[in-house]
Amino acid sequence: KDEFLRAAVALGEKVLSDWKEIHNEFGSDPDSLVTRAQCIRHWTKKLAGCGALVGQRFERKYETFVVDSLSRLKEIEAVRLAERLFDALDRNHDGFVEKREVLRAADALGDAGDNAEKRWTEMLHTLGKNDPEDYRIRVTKPEYVKYWMLHFHEEMKIRGEEARKAYIAYILNALEHLKTLKARELCEAFFKAVDTNNDGKIGQWDAMMCHSVFNTDPVEGLRIWKGMVPHGVDPVGALVSLNEYVGYWMRELESEIGTNDHFHPHFARSLQVRLAQLNAKIAGVQRGPIRHLVLFDLPTDSEKEISKEFRHLRGKISNIVEFQDGSIQQPMMKAQQGKLTNAFLVTFKNKDSRDAYLPHPEHKKFVEKVKPFLTQSLTVFDYVPSTLASIVSVGNGGGGEEKSDGAKGPEKGCESSTSKETTAKGGGGGA
């Protein structure tokens, strides 16, 4: 139907009545596709009925109309391709393209170096913008399309139909290359997706969130995070800049990068799918609520004191919406270093509230107080109800809350270990 609507621009509104008539003739769903055979059969019957066809040929005046219509359709197709190319270049969607964006397109079209500069200069000259060195010059969408259509018409005069086919292939090839971002840009896109506060740095939780759309192994997630962190810096609490993040992945994925600085097409497409999954996941986490589940292996003689300290955080930190705690009745769940005996469930309104809680002075004070009481194991889960957002760590008690990855771990497993294996303690209710 969209294609009939586009044809109506060139051929008139009667084309839209054809869409309805074809479906009526064949008794098909008005929203379904129509085939080439159905269109030809309908139009042949219709044209023969009004005297436009003489045998298998058009009557002369109708032949002129058909040729003109085809010409108008080709013109619309060329304009649409130029508009699509502009949209692919206009990365910030402000309705303009600048020199760097046009040069990026020229690179995708195979016009590197001096040729790219010449194309930019040629465009500005064609549009009456005569200072190609002025970096402030911007080109609007109508101007960009005008340039391409002038170029298209010149080629059509010289080479005819061959030029039209070459133009279409040329633009479609450029769109394919532009859709596959350069390797560095794609890595940057992953960083920017998890840098939700736009401060140019990400922490371990952010990196683990990113890792979670690729791999469910927390050990691998921790290995990658430690590789990103500058040498000699404690991975727990470390922050990584955009350049450090991109630099790490450009080294790790060097074998997947071609000579044109793009990832190989199949690999790039798989990354773009993962990026879309990551953005959707982050959107869900930002909407909240967030559950922050802390599992300890506590000595019997320190259980009451730690539970009391943890419970008091709710009165000191306003971001906490709800708090529950309990002791695991049958400590069958094993961490890497030992059993888990106590569960604490903290609920936040959304990711921002959780992010404000972690560095809060009262939370840090609590972490320092409980360090001497921790024996072997500490495990922390951050998740959103019905979708596990991230499994955050298995680490030594003395190291605070070390985060690890939380890919696609089953939510039901979390519910099982808390609701079935814990009981109310200190008025908290079952976790």
Secondary structure, 3 states (H helix, E strand, C coil): CHHHHHHHHHHCCHHHHHHHHHHHHHCCCCCCCCCHHHHHHHHHHHHHHCCCEECCEECHHHHHHHHHHHHHHHHHHHHHHHHHHHHHHCCCCCCEECHHHHHHHHHHCCCCCHHHHHHHHHHHHHCCCCCCCCCCCCEEHHHHHHHHHHHHHHHHHHHCHHHHHHHHHHHHHHHHHHHCCEHHHHHHHHHHHHCCCCCCEECHHHHHHHHCCCCCCHHHHHHHHHHHCCCCCCCCCCCEEHHHHHHHHHHHCHHHECCCCEECHHHHHHHHHHHHHHHHHHHHHHHCCEEEEEEECCCHHHHHHHHHHHHHHHHHCCCEEEEEEEEECCCCCECCCCECCEEEEEEECCHHHHHHHCCCHHHHHHHHHHHHHCCCEEEEEEEECCEEEEEEEEEEHHHCCCCCCCCCCCHHHHHHHHHHCEEECCCCCCC
